[in-house]
Every structure is written in structure tokens, then in C-alpha cells.
Amino acid sequence: MKVGTICYATSRGLGHLARDFYVNGVVTDFMVMLHPDVPANKDWYPNAPTVDKKNPDLTVMKAFCAGMDAMLFFETPFEWSLLNYCRSIGVRTYLITMYECTPRDHGRPHKYLCPSLLDVDYFNGELVTLPVDREWKLKEHAEVFVHNGGYLGEPGSDGVMREGTETVIRAMSYVKSPLKLLIRTQEEVAPNLQKIMARDKRIEYMLGTVPYDDLYSTADVSIGAQKWNGCSLPLQEAFASGVLVINTDRYPMNRWLPREALVKPSQTVKHTIGRCMEFDESIVNPLWLAAKMDEWYGKNITQQSLAGKAWADRNSWAALKPHYQSILGSV
């Protein structure tokens, strides 16, 4: 069966996610959507057709879809009319949702595949965890902390950096422990963050893309203060790598992460991104985050690291691939 997708081939979240489905044989055919700012990894799909996001050729996109038995889209098909087009020619469509970014005013796929309980609440689709294969390593003591902020340039249309990078930086001024903190970003740091970046010997700022497999290899703790997100693949990857995850105590991440390391939000406000529905934004007090970092510094985290391994085994590609293949083989 031919299962196609249209997605980026960049070293960012959606790019890596789509590639995992391709490498593991769930997606068989790929059309590369050329990112307007980030060059594509040409060696990922050497013979794949391409389409320019700035001026997408709908005829080319339709021709690609017409050659498939099913299309699997990650967050967006880029051209929403493709959903109705595929339905009209008998090609099944599946959309892996991202509740805070997937608009509601579009054609409906044959099935929503929801990577979190929050997505299920929004879309009434099928709960299907995103598979994660990361090299697990036992972490015994919380000494080196890492915050992978991804893109920390000027905030996008949401106006807010969702990983809570600013909160993490502010929290360090209250941290009393001699911990080491790595803050990583793929791009030049925005001026609003530069102004508060502490000249603290405990903090090491790392600019540029880090090899995907090295995101958590040198750390014991993943630290953040996420404002929203349903699935949060970075948190899944961190947990599966064996590190302790200190982040926001909010639904649905508090249903599967060790709650003893989560920080209660100090405030919840309403937020929207583009055409999406209004949703809750969690605000974490930097003082509270600092207290949690001090609480766990030097502490034995073997139990939490082993819990990450157990979760990773249940949600690996070996465990979940048959289920995805079963779903894509039926409506």
C-alpha cells in the first residue's frame, strides 16, 4: 500500500517527525514542502518531488496525492482543499493533529489521529501516541540540566515562546544550587531574550543545530516551563532518553510524566494562535521553577530514569508500528 505525505525535510520538529514515519516504513512516498527560511536536507529524500511553500503548485500536489492509497498529514496538509480532493477520488486521508495549531475551519480528513488526550478532547479522534525511539541511558543524579529551546528568534504569530525559555533564564537568578545549565537554540537569540541572559558561570548558551541524538545525551535533567502543547514530542524524547523532566504541571503531560518533578502554574490565561480556538496558556512563576530545580539538584533520579525506559518501551516504533499500519489500512 502506498502512503504519502507532504512535509518539510528540515532538522526541526515536524521534519524529524515525518522522517521517522518514512524511515520506519509507515509512509512510503514523500513530497518535500520547501521551507521559506530553512534549507531542506537533500539526502533525506533524494528522488522526492518538491513544492515551494511561497508559491505552491496545487496541480502538482493533487497529482502526487492521486498516486497514493492514503495520505498521512502532520499537523497540516499545507493546502486544506487537498482533504476534499482526496475524498473525491477515493484516497483516504489521516491528519495527526496539533491542537494548538491545527485550524478547525477546514475540510475533515477520514480520521483524526490524536497524539494526546487534549487533542482527543478538541478533535474527537483516535488517541495514537507518537512513537519515540531514543537511546536510553540510566541517569542517577540530577547535576546537569538542559533546555532545548529550538527556535529562539523573534516570536512568531503567537507572540510567545511556548517552551518557556524566558522563564527558565529568569529562574536561574533565584537558583541557589551549583548546577550546570545548557541552553540550546538553533537560531540567533531574539533581542528580548538577550536582555535577560544572565552572565552566570553556571549557564552555557549553545547556538546552532545540535545532532538530534545528542539533545539529551550529556544532561541528567530536561528543564522547561511549557505554556501549552498537547503531545509535546520534545518531552516524550527527553523522558525516553532517561532524563528527569522538570516542566509545567498541566494536562495532559501530567498524565504520563512523573508528577513529583512538575511545577504548578501560577496563572492560567486564554490564548489563541491564528484561526485556532481559544485555549489555556499556563504561566509558571520563575521562583517556583527555581525552587523545583534546587529541590532536585544532586538528588537520586534512578527511579524516574527507569520510569522513562518503561514508557519508551511501550511507545517505541516496534510497539506502535503495527497499530499505525492497521489504522492506515482502513478508514
FENFEN-V324566 format. One record per backbone hydrogen bond with DSSP energy under -1.0 kcal/mol. NH is the residue of the N-H (numbers start at 1). CO is the residue of the C=O. If there is no record, write none. Layout:
nh = [NH:NH]
co = [CO:CO]
//
This chain:
nh = [4:5:7:12:16:17:18:19:20:21:22:23:24:25:26:27:28:29:31:32:33:34:41:42:44:48:51:53:61:62:63:64:65:66:68:69:70:71:72:73:75:76:79:82:83:85:86:87:88:89:91:92:94:95:96:97:101:102:106:111:113:114:120:121:122:123:124:126:128:132:137:142:143:145:146:147:149:149:159:164:168:169:170:171:172:173:174:180:181:182:183:184:185:186:190:193:194:195:196:200:203:204:206:208:214:215:219:220:221:222:223:224:225:227:236:237:238:239:240:241:242:243:244:246:249:250:254:255:256:257:261:262:263:266:267:269:271:276:279:281:282:283:289:290:291:292:293:294:295:296:297:298:299:301:305:306:307:308:309:310:311:312:313:314:315:320:321:324:325:326:327:328:330]
co = [70:29:31:10:12:13:14:15:16:17:18:19:20:22:21:21:3:3:5:49:7:51:9:40:41:45:32:34:57:58:59:60:61:62:65:2:2:92:4:94:96:74:77:79:80:81:82:83:84:85:86:69:71:111:73:113:98:98:104:93:95:126:116:117:118:119:120:112:114:315:241:299:141:180:221:182:147:184:156:161:164:165:166:167:168:170:171:143:202:145:204:147:206:150:152:190:190:191:193:198:200:181:183:185:211:212:216:144:144:244:146:246:163:162:232:233:234:235:236:237:239:238:220:222:263:248:250:252:253:253:258:259:247:283:283:281:279:273:271:269:227:267:285:286:287:288:289:290:291:292:293:142:296:140:301:302:303:304:305:306:307:308:309:310:311:316:317:320:321:322:323:324:327]
//
